[in-house]
Structures are given as C-alpha cells and as structure tokens.
Amino acid sequence: MLTDLQKRKLTAQFRLNDLAQSGYMERADFEQFAARICESLGFVPGSPEYNQVHAQTLASWDTEQLKAFDADGDGRVSLAEHLAAYDVTLQDAALFQRLTVQYSQFVFGLWDQDRDGRLSTDEYAKVLWCYGGTRDQAAEAFRRLDRNRDGYLDDVELAQAIKEFYLSDDPEAPGNWLLGSY
C-alpha cells in the first residue's frame, strides 16, 4: 500500500505528466512531452533525432504504460488509476525496473548529450522544463540531488534519486526532489 508521502510524490508526478491539465494522462500529453524534449535538445521536426525521440517517448505510452495504468481501458489514465498502478508496480521489482527505472533513465539520458554519464544544472533544468517546471524549481531540486556537490548529477546519483522518489517514505530523502517540489 502506498504511503501518504508516496501518494503526494506520485500525485505531483501525475500533474507534471498531465501537460494539458485535463485531469488525465493521455497520448496527447506524451506527444507534447516528446515535442518539448526535442525542442529542448534542438531537434528539428522530421530529423532522424526528432523521429527517434518522438517514437521512443510514444512507445512508452502505446505499450507498457497504457496497459499497466489504464485499468478501465478508456485510453487515458486518471489520478486514481495512476496511484493504483504504482501501488502494484512498486511491489514488483521486475515491473518497477521495466516501467519506471528504465524509462526514467531513458528520459534523463537524453540530455546527457556528451555521454559522460552526468547532467549539469542546465541539462537538468531542461528536463524539468519539459514537464513544465521552472529554472528556479530545477535549481532547488538539483541542489538537493547533487549529493557529492560536484555540480553534476551522475548515473549513481540519478539511480539513487529515482529509487528514492518512488520507494522512499523518508521525507528528507534527496530523491524526493527528482521532479522538483512535491
């Protein structure tokens, strides 16, 4: 069963994913998210990079996420469905790895353009902008997530933050800030 803190964080995540603010996560939200990703990375519509990122982002909606989260089969995900799906997902380590960790690593990995395994403050701010976050929100979140204070989020810090965001019930865990304030 989800704790109150997990519900708060997952509700904040839902609101970020509901880009149209319709009260549902829908394919159109993922299309808009894909377009924002490409814009933030400077990928031009129709370019191979744009097409690849767009296809990968929508694939997460068209396959695993929709099947796992759309309990009533109406093609969209309500907050209640989102929370119920995570209640199941977080209890199954393999499912959590496949639906959540791998997708999160894909998303954050997009901004690691030089493939050095780390994100700068500016790269991280672009991630949160795609979800509708501001530069100030990103700066505060980054400050909390950069555990070794080297000015970058490396793969280890991101992996720990992803796990803490979804699994931790510690209100002081830095990973709670993965997607900004909650």
JOBELUR-V644532 format. One record per residue. N is the residue number from 1. RES is the residue in one letter. SS is DSSP state (hx for helix, st for strand, lp for the rest). NEAR is the number of other ideal C-beta (glycine too) atoms within 8 Angstrom. Layout:
n = (N;N)
res = (RES;RES)
ss = (SS;SS)
near = (NEAR;NEAR)
This chain:
n = (1;2;3;4;5;6;7;8;9;10;11;12;13;14;15;16;17;18;19;20;21;22;23;24;25;26;27;28;29;30;31;32;33;34;35;36;37;38;39;40;41;42;43;44;45;46;47;48;49;50;51;52;53;54;55;56;57;58;59;60;61;62;63;64;65;66;67;68;69;70;71;72;73;74;75;76;77;78;79;80;81;82;83;84;85;86;87;88;89;90;91;92;93;94;95;96;97;98;99;100;101;102;103;104;105;106;107;108;109;110;111;112;113;114;115;116;117;118;119;120;121;122;123;124;125;126;127;128;129;130;131;132;133;134;135;136;137;138;139;140;141;142;143;144;145;146;147;148;149;150;151;152;153;154;155;156;157;158;159;160;161;162;163;164;165;166;167;168;169;170;171;172;173;174;175;176;177;178;179;180;181;182)
res = (M;L;T;D;L;Q;K;R;K;L;T;A;Q;F;R;L;N;D;L;A;Q;S;G;Y;M;E;R;A;D;F;E;Q;F;A;A;R;I;C;E;S;L;G;F;V;P;G;S;P;E;Y;N;Q;V;H;A;Q;T;L;A;S;W;D;T;E;Q;L;K;A;F;D;A;D;G;D;G;R;V;S;L;A;E;H;L;A;A;Y;D;V;T;L;Q;D;A;A;L;F;Q;R;L;T;V;Q;Y;S;Q;F;V;F;G;L;W;D;Q;D;R;D;G;R;L;S;T;D;E;Y;A;K;V;L;W;C;Y;G;G;T;R;D;Q;A;A;E;A;F;R;R;L;D;R;N;R;D;G;Y;L;D;D;V;E;L;A;Q;A;I;K;E;F;Y;L;S;D;D;P;E;A;P;G;N;W;L;L;G;S;Y)
ss = (lp;lp;lp;hx;hx;hx;hx;hx;hx;hx;hx;hx;hx;hx;hx;hx;hx;lp;lp;lp;lp;lp;lp;st;st;st;hx;hx;hx;hx;hx;hx;hx;hx;hx;hx;hx;hx;hx;hx;hx;lp;lp;lp;lp;lp;lp;hx;hx;hx;hx;hx;hx;hx;hx;hx;hx;hx;hx;hx;hx;hx;hx;hx;hx;hx;hx;hx;hx;lp;lp;lp;lp;lp;lp;st;st;st;hx;hx;hx;hx;hx;hx;hx;hx;hx;hx;hx;lp;lp;lp;hx;hx;hx;hx;hx;hx;hx;hx;hx;hx;hx;hx;hx;hx;hx;hx;hx;hx;lp;lp;lp;lp;lp;lp;lp;st;st;st;hx;hx;hx;hx;hx;hx;hx;hx;hx;hx;lp;lp;lp;lp;hx;hx;hx;hx;hx;hx;hx;hx;hx;hx;hx;lp;lp;lp;lp;lp;lp;st;st;st;hx;hx;hx;hx;hx;hx;hx;hx;hx;hx;hx;hx;hx;lp;lp;lp;lp;lp;lp;hx;hx;hx;hx;lp;lp;lp;lp;lp)
near = (3;9;7;5;10;12;10;9;12;13;11;12;10;12;8;12;10;12;10;8;6;6;6;8;11;11;10;7;12;13;10;10;13;12;9;10;14;13;8;10;12;5;11;6;6;5;8;5;9;12;9;8;14;12;8;9;12;12;8;12;10;7;8;8;11;12;7;11;11;12;7;5;5;5;7;8;12;8;8;6;12;14;13;9;12;12;10;10;12;11;5;8;5;6;10;12;9;9;11;11;11;9;10;11;11;10;9;12;7;9;12;12;6;4;5;5;6;9;11;8;9;6;11;15;13;11;13;14;13;10;12;6;12;7;7;6;11;16;10;11;16;12;7;8;15;12;7;6;5;5;6;8;12;9;7;6;12;14;10;11;14;14;11;14;12;13;6;11;6;7;6;4;8;11;13;13;13;11;12;13;7;9)
